[in-house]
Amino acid sequence: MTTFERVPRGTEGAVSAEGTVAGVAASLLFAAVALGVQQVTLPGALAVTGAAVVANFFESYLGAVVQVRRVWVGGGAGAPASGV
């Protein structure tokens, strides 16, 4: 996300067209459900959708900037569980 270079699938911080479309579709679906059950108004649903899209890109940014430089405790997905 920070270099705009092609990277292998699954790279932390990478942004794909498929992932972006899926994120927008999911945020629209959740907003539509909330609107359908009258939890939010139309402006609220649009705000929720916009905030979800921004959050999706921000998570990718954090993945590119923070997770690449840091080894997290537990080793991430697929790592053997310790202490079990």
Secondary structure, DSSP 8 states (H G I E B T S, - for coil): --S-----TT-TT---HHHHHHHHHHHHHHHHHHHHTTSS-HHHHHHHHHHHHHHHHHHHHHHHHTGGG---TT-STT---S--
